[in-house]
């Protein structure tokens, strides 16, 4: 009588080896301070509220003095660096923004930004001769 190997035994062994590698991965990675990078599609909550763009960003572990906020006609950029944290995002907006009409408040690790949209340029009517 011949001993036949069960092919499922080999597959199960490979699966268990891969699982063990995955479970020990955090122990093999170098330890770094926590970093949170807000990508261009992940800036927190934002919405267009009838002429105002409202943005809310959670930034725990940051103080107001560490935050830099820049707004131009089509972009909002927020950066904050501390010993433990590194936040940064840039978000482009299709409607034109009014950088002169910006309100920003920072309370308990939450940054709230309100930006007025620029008035729409309707052009100039030209009389035809």
C-alpha positions in Angstrom: 0.0 0.0 0.0 1.4 3.4 -1.0 1.3 6.4 1.2 -0.5 9.2 -0.7 0.0 12.9 0.4 -3.0 15.0 0.8 -2.6 18.2 -1.3 -4.7 20.1 1.2 -2.0 19.5 3.9 0.6 21.4 1.8 -1.9 24.3 1.1 -2.8 24.5 4.8 0.9 24.6 5.8 1.6 27.4 3.3 -1.5 29.3 4.6 -0.4 29.0 8.2 3.2 30.1 7.4 1.8 33.2 5.6 -0.5 34.0 8.6 2.4 33.7 11.0 4.5 36.0 8.9 1.7 38.5 8.9 1.2 38.3 12.6 4.8 39.0 13.5 5.2 41.8 10.9 4.6 44.7 13.4 7.4 43.3 15.6 9.8 43.4 12.7 9.1 46.9 11.6 11.2 49.9 12.8 9.5 52.0 15.5 8.6 55.5 14.3 6.7 58.3 15.9 3.1 58.4 14.8 2.5 60.2 11.5 -0.8 61.1 10.0 -0.8 62.5 6.5 -4.1 63.7 5.1 -4.1 63.0 1.4 -5.8 65.1 -1.1 -9.0 63.0 -0.9 -8.9 62.6 2.8 -8.9 66.0 4.4 -11.6 65.4 6.9 -15.1 66.6 6.4 -15.8 69.4 3.9 -19.0 70.7 2.3 -20.2 73.5 0.2 -22.8 75.5 2.2 -24.5 78.0 -0.1 -21.4 80.1 -0.9 -19.2 79.0 1.9 -16.7 76.1 1.9 -16.6 74.5 5.4 -13.8 72.2 6.3 -13.3 70.3 9.6 -10.1 68.5 10.3 -9.3 66.4 13.4 -5.7 67.2 14.6 -5.2 65.6 18.0 -1.9 66.3 19.7 -1.4 69.6 17.9 -1.5 73.1 19.4 -2.8 76.1 17.5 0.7 77.7 17.3 1.9 74.6 15.3 -0.7 75.0 12.5 0.0 76.8 9.3 -3.1 77.6 7.1 -2.8 79.0 3.5 -5.7 79.7 1.2 -5.5 81.0 -2.4 -8.1 81.2 -5.2 -8.3 77.4 -5.8 -6.4 75.8 -2.9 -6.4 75.2 0.8 -3.2 74.0 2.5 -2.8 73.0 6.1 0.4 71.9 7.8 1.3 71.1 11.4 4.5 69.6 12.8 5.3 68.6 16.4 7.7 66.1 17.9 5.1 63.4 17.7 2.9 64.4 14.7 3.1 65.5 11.2 -0.1 66.6 9.5 -0.4 68.0 6.0 -2.9 68.3 3.2 -3.6 70.3 0.2 -7.1 70.4 -1.3 -7.9 72.0 -4.7 -11.3 73.5 -5.3 -13.0 74.1 -8.6 -15.1 77.1 -7.5 -12.9 80.1 -6.9 -12.3 80.9 -3.3 -12.0 84.3 -1.7 -8.7 84.3 0.4 -9.8 87.6 2.0 -12.9 86.0 3.6 -11.5 83.1 5.7 -12.4 82.2 9.3 -10.5 79.5 11.2 -11.0 78.2 14.7 -9.0 75.5 16.6 -10.7 73.9 19.7 -9.8 70.6 21.4 -7.8 69.2 18.5 -10.4 70.2 15.8 -9.7 72.7 13.1 -12.8 74.4 11.6 -12.3 76.5 8.5 -14.9 78.6 6.6 -14.0 80.1 3.3 -16.3 82.3 1.2 -16.4 81.5 -2.4 -15.5 84.3 -4.7 -18.4 86.1 -6.5 -18.9 84.6 -9.9 -17.6 86.9 -12.7 -20.5 87.2 -15.1 -18.4 89.0 -17.7 -19.3 92.2 -19.4 -22.1 92.7 -21.9 -20.8 94.2 -25.1 -23.0 96.3 -27.4 -22.6 95.3 -31.0 -22.4 98.2 -33.5 
